[in-house]
Amino acid sequence: MSQAGGVDRLGGMRTQPTYVVGGGLAGLTAAAALATAGHAVTVLESTSELGGRARSRRRDGFSMNVGPHAVYKGGVGYPILRRLGVPLHGGAPNFRRYGVITGGTARRAARYVATLRRPISTVRAMLGAGSRSARELAGTSVADWLSDAVPDARSRAVVESLVRTTNYAADLDLLDAGAAARQMRNALRGVLYVHGGWQTMVDGLADIVIAHGGTIRRNAPVSRVHQDGQRATGITLDDGTEIDADRIVVAVNEARRAVALIDGPPLLDLEVAAAAAVPIRMAHLDVALRPLPQRRIVTALGLDERVFVSTPSDVADVAPADGAVVSVGRYLAPDEEADDHRGELEAALEAVQPGWTDHVVDVRYVPRSMVAGDHPRVATNGTLGRPTVGIAGVTGLAVAGDWIGPRGALADASVRSGWDAAALVAPRSLSHTPAAPSLTAP
């Protein structure tokens, strides 16, 4: 293999950089953590665009995320991004403009919930016991949990909608109640719609990598990551280029693809986890409007349909002053592979924004978007039984992604696993250098 070395700013000597395979949130977080700690790092991204599902489409002053997105300020990713210096400015959703969609009609959420026997205040009580309650619920499905905790059917429909919205998951028999409760509690601690869309976070991480001497190579797909059962040894690109590398982070959110990249002796635990993974998927309709038809209800949870309507432009700078960005998502069950839900999404948007078709500036429909590489499943006790970033017996090789690690879900898991992967592959002599930030968890 060819020698592709770099210069470590701390040591001043010629060394191999750490290679990060994948330029999504997990990979960019790992690269930014390594770069700010003084390590030479190179990101290899297979496409021309960074960010994966976190990227935003920017046209004519509109920033459209890939489906509904929100940062959970109570999650494990938020403090890491803040510590790295990623700009995280935006606004919190206005709960007075929340609604529910039932029977094809949008109604104010507060008025609807007030008619129920068990109002949403009981949800706060259910989640208020802290992390202990989440641990006690691990291994129980959401469906079983709610059948006991919220016996009233109409009230349970509201709570199920909240679970779907905070976890992006439709199959409540598959979803672990402990992980779901933890995610709902994170949402209650604060939700942020980011100015400029999630592309702001992607660009912020990439800028940090570059500013600290790192390299980002786009259009550089990797065909194989090599290990000999004891250590990482190198990388082969699709074009046949071979790179010597003894420190590699594989940051790919699609579990089976991530494992398929790694050759050498079998990695049984990782392979078993990847084979059992059940990806979270969503159909979504993202729309730029000028102007927004009405502002009485801008966010709505579907009760008899698994839909969610989000209008980040209500509080975040993602559209011109006379425009708006709206995303409508439908949470897909694992067996919904080929169904077309565009009509359902358009009907949900019509319920919230009547006459929206007369105001369209830009529209994008994605019938089957991957949200996460795996559910926090009952079988894995939520996130607690997920594979770790390290691979037993193999030094210098780590994996990261939203299906990796015991802490965090969705984007939080990506960020946290990226951080932890960086800490694992970083040489001890550098990570403990006083001049470099520590790669211990914030």
ChimeraX attribute file (.defattr): number of C-alpha atoms within 10 A of each C-alpha:
attribute: neighborCount
match mode: 1-to-1
recipient: residues
	/A:1	12
	/A:2	10
	/A:3	12
	/A:4	12
	/A:5	15
	/A:6	20
	/A:7	18
	/A:8	20
	/A:9	15
	/A:10	14
	/A:11	12
	/A:12	9
	/A:13	10
	/A:14	12
	/A:15	15
	/A:16	21
	/A:17	24
	/A:18	29
	/A:19	27
	/A:20	30
	/A:21	29
	/A:22	31
	/A:23	28
	/A:24	28
	/A:25	33
	/A:26	34
	/A:27	35
	/A:28	33
	/A:29	34
	/A:30	34
	/A:31	36
	/A:32	32
	/A:33	30
	/A:34	32
	/A:35	27
	/A:36	21
	/A:37	25
	/A:38	24
	/A:39	29
	/A:40	26
	/A:41	29
	/A:42	24
	/A:43	28
	/A:44	22
	/A:45	25
	/A:46	19
	/A:47	15
	/A:48	9
	/A:49	12
	/A:50	24
	/A:51	23
	/A:52	19
	/A:53	20
	/A:54	20
	/A:55	22
	/A:56	22
	/A:57	13
	/A:58	15
	/A:59	12
	/A:60	10
	/A:61	14
	/A:62	24
	/A:63	26
	/A:64	31
	/A:65	25
	/A:66	23
	/A:67	26
	/A:68	23
	/A:69	20
	/A:70	20
	/A:71	21
	/A:72	23
	/A:73	17
	/A:74	19
	/A:75	24
	/A:76	22
	/A:77	26
	/A:78	18
	/A:79	16
	/A:80	19
	/A:81	22
	/A:82	12
	/A:83	11
	/A:84	16
	/A:85	13
	/A:86	21
	/A:87	16
	/A:88	19
	/A:89	14
	/A:90	20
	/A:91	18
	/A:92	16
	/A:93	22
	/A:94	12
	/A:95	13
	/A:96	13
	/A:97	16
	/A:98	20
	/A:99	25
	/A:100	29
	/A:101	25
	/A:102	15
	/A:103	11
	/A:104	17
	/A:105	14
	/A:106	22
	/A:107	19
	/A:108	18
	/A:109	20
	/A:110	16
	/A:111	11
	/A:112	13
	/A:113	18
	/A:114	11
	/A:115	11
	/A:116	15
	/A:117	12
	/A:118	18
	/A:119	17
	/A:120	18
	/A:121	9
	/A:122	13
	/A:123	17
	/A:124	13
	/A:125	9
	/A:126	14
	/A:127	19
	/A:128	13
	/A:129	11
	/A:130	12
	/A:131	15
	/A:132	12
	/A:133	16
	/A:134	20
	/A:135	17
	/A:136	11
	/A:137	22
	/A:138	24
	/A:139	19
	/A:140	21
	/A:141	24
	/A:142	25
	/A:143	18
	/A:144	13
	/A:145	16
	/A:146	18
	/A:147	12
	/A:148	9
	/A:149	13
	/A:150	18
	/A:151	11
	/A:152	14
	/A:153	14
	/A:154	17
	/A:155	18
	/A:156	21
	/A:157	17
	/A:158	23
	/A:159	19
	/A:160	21
	/A:161	24
	/A:162	21
	/A:163	21
	/A:164	24
	/A:165	23
	/A:166	21
	/A:167	24
	/A:168	24
	/A:169	27
	/A:170	23
	/A:171	20
	/A:172	21
	/A:173	15
	/A:174	21
	/A:175	27
	/A:176	29
	/A:177	31
	/A:178	29
	/A:179	31
	/A:180	27
	/A:181	26
	/A:182	26
	/A:183	22
	/A:184	22
	/A:185	24
	/A:186	20
	/A:187	21
	/A:188	15
	/A:189	11
	/A:190	16
	/A:191	19
	/A:192	20
	/A:193	26
	/A:194	25
	/A:195	22
	/A:196	23
	/A:197	28
	/A:198	26
	/A:199	23
	/A:200	20
	/A:201	23
	/A:202	23
	/A:203	17
	/A:204	19
	/A:205	28
	/A:206	25
	/A:207	16
	/A:208	21
	/A:209	26
	/A:210	17
	/A:211	13
	/A:212	18
	/A:213	18
	/A:214	26
	/A:215	20
	/A:216	21
	/A:217	16
	/A:218	16
	/A:219	13
	/A:220	19
	/A:221	17
	/A:222	20
	/A:223	18
	/A:224	19
	/A:225	26
	/A:226	23
	/A:227	23
	/A:228	13
	/A:229	17
	/A:230	15
	/A:231	18
	/A:232	23
	/A:233	21
	/A:234	21
	/A:235	26
	/A:236	18
	/A:237	16
	/A:238	14
	/A:239	10
	/A:240	11
	/A:241	13
	/A:242	18
	/A:243	20
	/A:244	19
	/A:245	25
	/A:246	20
	/A:247	24
	/A:248	31
	/A:249	29
	/A:250	26
	/A:251	32
	/A:252	28
	/A:253	29
	/A:254	19
	/A:255	27
	/A:256	18
	/A:257	11
	/A:258	22
	/A:259	21
	/A:260	13
	/A:261	17
	/A:262	19
	/A:263	16
	/A:264	14
	/A:265	11
	/A:266	13
	/A:267	16
	/A:268	11
	/A:269	13
	/A:270	22
	/A:271	17
	/A:272	13
	/A:273	20
	/A:274	23
	/A:275	11
	/A:276	13
	/A:277	21
	/A:278	19
	/A:279	19
	/A:280	24
	/A:281	25
	/A:282	27
	/A:283	23
	/A:284	27
	/A:285	24
	/A:286	24
	/A:287	25
	/A:288	27
	/A:289	23
	/A:290	18
	/A:291	17
	/A:292	22
	/A:293	17
	/A:294	12
	/A:295	12
	/A:296	14
	/A:297	23
	/A:298	24
	/A:299	28
	/A:300	26
	/A:301	26
	/A:302	27
	/A:303	22
	/A:304	15
	/A:305	18
	/A:306	22
	/A:307	27
	/A:308	27
	/A:309	32
	/A:310	25
	/A:311	24
	/A:312	31
	/A:313	29
	/A:314	23
	/A:315	16
	/A:316	21
	/A:317	22
	/A:318	28
	/A:319	25
	/A:320	16
	/A:321	11
	/A:322	9
	/A:323	20
	/A:324	27
	/A:325	29
	/A:326	25
	/A:327	26
	/A:328	28
	/A:329	30
	/A:330	30
	/A:331	25
	/A:332	24
	/A:333	18
	/A:334	16
	/A:335	8
	/A:336	12
	/A:337	11
	/A:338	8
	/A:339	11
	/A:340	13
	/A:341	20
	/A:342	18
	/A:343	9
	/A:344	17
	/A:345	25
	/A:346	17
	/A:347	16
	/A:348	27
	/A:349	28
	/A:350	16
	/A:351	22
	/A:352	26
	/A:353	21
	/A:354	14
	/A:355	14
	/A:356	20
	/A:357	14
	/A:358	11
	/A:359	16
	/A:360	17
	/A:361	17
	/A:362	15
	/A:363	14
	/A:364	15
	/A:365	20
	/A:366	17
	/A:367	20
	/A:368	20
	/A:369	18
	/A:370	17
	/A:371	25
	/A:372	27
	/A:373	22
	/A:374	26
	/A:375	29
	/A:376	33
	/A:377	29
	/A:378	23
	/A:379	18
	/A:380	20
	/A:381	22
	/A:382	30
	/A:383	25
	/A:384	20
	/A:385	16
	/A:386	23
	/A:387	21
	/A:388	21
	/A:389	28
	/A:390	21
	/A:391	19
	/A:392	15
	/A:393	11
	/A:394	15
	/A:395	19
	/A:396	23
	/A:397	30
	/A:398	26
	/A:399	32
	/A:400	36
	/A:401	33
	/A:402	29
	/A:403	32
	/A:404	32
	/A:405	25
	/A:406	20
	/A:407	20
	/A:408	26
	/A:409	29
	/A:410	23
	/A:411	27
	/A:412	25
	/A:413	26
	/A:414	32
	/A:415	29
	/A:416	33
	/A:417	33
	/A:418	36
	/A:419	29
	/A:420	26
	/A:421	34
	/A:422	33
	/A:423	22
	/A:424	22
	/A:425	22
	/A:426	22
	/A:427	14
	/A:428	10
	/A:429	8
	/A:430	20
	/A:431	22
	/A:432	15
	/A:433	13
	/A:434	9
	/A:435	11
	/A:436	16
	/A:437	18
	/A:438	17
	/A:439	20
	/A:440	12
	/A:441	11
	/A:442	11
